[in-house]
Amino acid sequence: MGFGLKSLLEHSVQLITIAPKLVPEVLQQPTIRNPIAVSLGAIAGALSRYYLSLWFAQRFGTSFPYGTFFINISGCLAMGFFFTLALERVAIISPELRLLVAVGFLGAYTTFSTYALDTVTLVDNRNFIVAGFYLAGSAILGIISIQLGVILARLWH
């Protein structure tokens, strides 16, 4: 056993004995907890989107984007339910859980739910003109941006 390997093993053993004491302390910091919550939710949301899309394509074919359609609608339902539950019904839902579900899971599952929630929030705040611009502008500019991206990619040499 060379000096390098022995030293590595000693440091590894030291880390193994210290790490369990440090982990709870580190996890108490919101700057660590919040990104972990978002990341864990995003993994679950992205995988849910992926597997549901595959399932819908296998079950119903690809002539219509059934998976995306279902994901957008169910994501909006989940966002409306969770947002209302978290703000109006259950005061004990932690900020980390809110981030995990709303930003992480639903953000990766569908951004359409956030788009819909933002529109509803603007309407609820009686910002009708802004809501209309946001609603139509996002859809129209999104489609234009897709087409622009296609054109730019085709021009790329």
C-alpha angles and dihedrals in degrees: 000000000000126000092254094055093044091050091047091051092048092050091046092053090048091050092048091054095045100039098072089057093048099045097069090046093049092046090057089070113093089212087066101032097050098054090044090053092049091046095050091048091047092053091053093043095049093047091047090052092047097049095042090051090051092047094050092046092051093044101041106015130238103278088103126024093247093159095052091044092052092044093051094048096042090045090054091049091050093046093050092046096045095041092052093042092050096046104033110021114028115039094179097069103119123233088244092055090048089052092045094052106030103033102023108034101027093035090058094036093053135339087199089080090058090047090052093045091050090051093049091048091053091049092047088053088051093244091139098158093048090045091051092048091047093046097047096031095054093049097043096040090044091057092044090049091052090052091046090051090051091051093047092048091051091050092050112111 
